[in-house]
Each structure stands twice: as structure tokens, then as C-alpha cells.
Amino acid sequence: MTIKLNSLLLLSSWSFQTWLQPTTALTLPLPDRRYLGHEQPQSSGLSLIHDKRDEDGEDPNDQSWITKWAAIGDSYSAGIGCGYLLDSDCQRYNFSFPSLINVDERMGDTSREFQFLACSGAVSSQILEIQVPQIADGVQVVTVTAGGNDADFSGILVDCIYGLRPLHPTCEDRLADAGNLIQSEEFRKNINALISATLPKLDDNGRIYYVGYAPFFDAQSTQCNDVSWDFLGGQMIPTKLTTDLRTRLNVSVSQMNGVLGEIINAADDRVIFVDYSSWVGQAGGRFCEDGIKEPNKKNADAVFYQRGSVDIWED
């Protein structure tokens, strides 16, 4: 059976289970022990999900044709903080979007082979060198998230929001460095190398779904203008979540998605870019959404965790 999955089915797992907050964790990055020489834990095999009707009219609720797939990438795939810990070295969690896809009933028989290889903290070159070689040959679907750690998005959060390193580069320097890296030829080369190495792992009708990033903030609301997340008092003058700062942080994410989209659109037709950033705003899932007093650790609509977020079953 040949099906062109023009819209990544994984988005449905976000849209109908928003309360599970299955995205990424806005918390301090943990040391990436997986890339300090620890042995890769064995991947598990279960089942998958997807959604959206394809051009050829196939039933979007029947994805049982997928018998072999893999998820590679960074913390956006590993789902750091989302649910219960599956693997401590890579901080993979059971409510990560690959895990939610993998257990969805629309994927049919649970005997399919699933390799959950994503690792929090991984940059694109590490994903290429460590994760891609582990993908079995002949997979039908590979989901990918990569690029955020290359641009040091976690460092931006530390220096622009949390203020934990007052003697380190300023927020302006950090944002400028990220922008320069995203626009660099080296970044494009690394992403293209990752894609090129993953393509041979596909079967004849296989697809790679390269998932982008989402803006963290509603940049239009004003109630956060006097809010600071400088939790430990690392700054003499705490940074406020002003509309200007939130806009600049969102622009970094948009720059990343723009470049990733250009790279992927110029790549093989079997690679599809998934840009869900507008949906996050439509769902009211960003920080500083109008009417939400921050910090809010119990916002059921949020699709990101912030420091100290409480899962709904822990409330």
C-alpha cells in the first residue's frame, strides 16, 4: 500500500490530548549523559498513530499498514518531563509525541516495531552519528526533530529568562549567536547530512517527517510585562517578560523553522516538513496567553512545561 502522509499524524496526538502537555519542557537542560559515553539502552517495539486524510483518499483512522518506524531527535522528540520517565540517560518520557503516536488505537496491531532513539540534548551531528545508525533498514516512517540544540535554545532560556549565569553572554549576544548559527552554511550542511543519512533507512514508500519547533510565548499580551522568571535571583535587575523580549524569542524559533523549511523543501520528496507553530497559538498553548497570570504551573491548555509544572494526574 502506498500512502503519502502529507500531514503528520502526530499532530492529532497533540490536538486531542492537549491536556497531557506532550511537547517539550521549558526547564534547565540536564547534562546529556547519553553522549558522555553511556551505553544506549535497548529500544522498545510497540505500535504507532497518525491522522489526516491523504490525497489518495485513504482512511485517516487506519494506519495499520505501518509495521516499522523510528523516532530520532532531541528533547522535542524525547519529551523531557512529559509523563513518566522511560530512560534516564536520554530523558525519554511516555507522553512524548512519538510515545503517544505509538500507543494510539488507530495504528492497529501493537506488534509493530518501534525504535524510540531520540535523546534530550542531542545536536544534529550527534543524532547523525549515534541515532541514525541504529535505525533498522526498511522503516516506513521516521520522525525527526533537530536543530534547536545546535542553536543553543536552552542557553537562550538560561540567559534571557532564568538569569542563572549573570557573568555569561548577555541575552542580546545569545540571540545574535543563535541567529548567525541558524543562517550559517554549516547548519544547513549538518541538517542536510542528517537527512541524507536517514533516507537510505526507508523502504520504497517510506517518509521522513521533520518536525519543526513552536514559539514559546504569546508576544501580544501585556500581563507578563512585569513578570520575571529569574527564580534564583541571578540578576541584579531581573529580566521581565516584556512584549519585546517575547517577540525576539519567538523570532528565533521562526528563523529556525524558516531555514529548516527551506532545507527540507529543497530535499528529497520523501522528506516532509511539519510546521505546527501556528496551531500552538490557536490552541492557546503558549506562555503569557491573554488572561493567564504567569507563572502558572497548572495551566491545562499549555503545551509546554515551565519550571515546576504539575501534571494533571499529580494535581
C-alpha angles and dihedrals in degrees: 000000000000117000126169106214096205093169118044110247091212089077089071090060088059096043099052097035101041091137089066089064092219100179130080136319121246094208136112111294114252120224109274099239092173090069094046093075104283117145116258110251117235114271120235130234121220131123142292148225142213143164144201128077114262128225092264093057100248118165107267090208093060112072095145090120089079108091101156129036144144140208119211132171145070135313092304086068098032088054096219109209096007108127121314127355115256099173127016099198095056097023094234115172135198095238095053111124094253090053092049090049091048096057099039113124092226088074093067123205112042092214092089119120115252124180112196100193103150116126129198112241096022119143120209094264091054091049088052095047101038111022105034095057089057094057110108118239118259100030116163098208134025121181117202137190116178140141105059094092091045087061091042095237089170090057089052090055092048095049101032101039115012098039093209096143107047093167094051126086116308123254090255091054091047093051092046092050091050092050092049092049094048090052094045126111089230091062092050090047092052094048092046090050090052092050093045092052093048098049095072089058091066126093119236093281098032127132137204115216109201107198120208130209133266130229112254099213146052096231096190102061119091106203091089095055091099096036120108127191092194088127099172098040094246093151127065088214107032116227113247123216093242123172088252094055093044090050092051092049091050090048089059090056091046090051090052093049091046094054093042089051092051092049094047096043088055092047132081117316088241090070116082125189115220113204108182096160096112091051092059090060093044089053092050089238102137129096118266093025111173110279095017116115110217139253089044115167094179103049102139092196095056115111093194130061119232125198108299097010114168120223114230093246090052095053 
